[in-house]
Amino acid sequence: MSADLPLSVLRALAEASRHEDNNRLEEAARLFAQVAAAHPERHDVMHQAGVVAAKRGCFPEAAAYVERAVAAAPEVSRYRRTLGELYRRLTRLDEALAQARLAVGFDREDAEAPYNLALVHYDRLEIDEAIEALRRALELAPGHAGAHFELAECLLLRGQYEEGWREFDWRFRLPGARRPVPPGTAPGWDGRVIQGPLLIMADQGFGDVIQFARYLPLAAERCSQLLVIGGAAVRPFLESQSGVALCVDRWDALPPFAAHAVLSDLPILFGTTLETIPAPIPYLHAARDRAADWRAKLDARMDPGLKRVGLVWSGRVGLGGDLGRTLPFDALAPLGAVEGLALVSLQVGPARESIAGYAGAAPLIDLGAEISDFYDTMAILDGLDHLVSVDTGVAHLGGAMGKPVSILLRYAPDWRWGLGRSESPWYPTARLHRQAAPGDWTAPIQTVAAHLV
């Protein structure tokens, strides 16, 4: 911010920046808005007001600010790429592409410009173009962790696992991320047979832990004793795997170990390709007693002649990768019109509230408030005939349990679901239903409804 502004304004901007740095975004937004209103000619202030609005999740407001900055300074590459990213967040992908291309043209030495362009291409499922842009970003900035990780996403999505896994390692170098390191001096494991105990550390999200838990029996074959550590929430996926000698959720509960690895590295260490994915389905099972209890509860609440279909339509609130994968509950209305179904909601969290307006013909049982943990979720799934879920942990859970699963995928899905295919080599009992256009859930839900008839 230049010194041609009054001292009081400079102080306000400095204070706003301090608030932003300390994540006090409401205070920062208020001050930036005040200065932007008083000095509309200051495109730098306008841009920063937009950045703060975006951090608050107010993307339409953010876009309005940055549009004004672009109008005042149309050849500033940084403003163009910010606006392109905001349009991407708003699923205005044609406009996002135009802004991202302009940003690249205005500054051909800025690695962030082709990186942002690649994000737009990915969301448009233009994967070849995304890879080309990412390789350009890495020419300009070889250590750009975000570009490396997005390249991994693109390559894995295309099934190019060998190079994709190499790039996947950059996930631990993203801002705010770090590779888990246990206490002590034991080395990292390289996948070879060792004589002593091996520690595997569960990392990443629920879906990743479920997906990669299948590797634990293979790891157990290459050590004298397999130890696993993970949060209490993911223990149901870890402790039951063949060969796991001990599963804990505290470092001080671990005995000595000879080597360690993170769970999400196991596909890399085992040299996984599309043809060698371990798929011993099912590899997760509900506790017998708890499953019987939940089955009795369901029997008491619905007609035994109905097909029991579980529903999950929202991922975890605040999860970075949730962009575009949650759908409004009302979009599932076609399922409520299918004869012979009983719908069972496994949805937890704030999204449960949308059930209140349900008016479908099929009975709907809401179990969300009664689910305490994944042991409950697994037990409920055990008593269902089918699961319909967005791309979230419960979808992985159903697939790992060998249940028939219909997974609703956004137009540009996560890497693990591949391109175009309706089946998954990771979960053979799952059927993939993809958006035909970004943000449009009509087609995949109609295909699910037809599949359930």
Buried (B, 14 or more C-beta within 10 A) or exposed (E): BEEEBEEEBBEBBEEBBEBBEEEEBEBBBEBBBBBBEEBEEBBBBBBBBBBBBBBBEBBEBBBBBBBBBBEBBEEBBBBBBBBBBBBBBBBBBEBBBBBBBBBBEBBEEBBBBBBBBBBBBBBBBBBEBBBBBBEBBBEBBEEBBBBBBBBBBBBBBBBBBEEBBBBBBBBBBEEEEEEBEBEEEBEEBEBEEBEEBBBBBBBBBBBBBBBBBBBBBBBBEBBEBBBBBBEEBBBBBBBBBEBBBBBBBEEEEBEEBBBBBBBBBBBBBBEBBEEEBBBEBBBBBBBEEBBBEBBEBBEEEBEEEBBBBBBBBBBBEEBEEBBBBBBEBEBBBBBBEBEEBBBBBBBBEEBBEBBEEBEBEBBBBBBBEEBEEBBBBBBBBBBBBBBBBBBBBBBBBBBBBBBBBBBBBBBBBBBBBBEEEEEBBBBEBBBBBBBEEBEBBEEBBEBBBEBBE
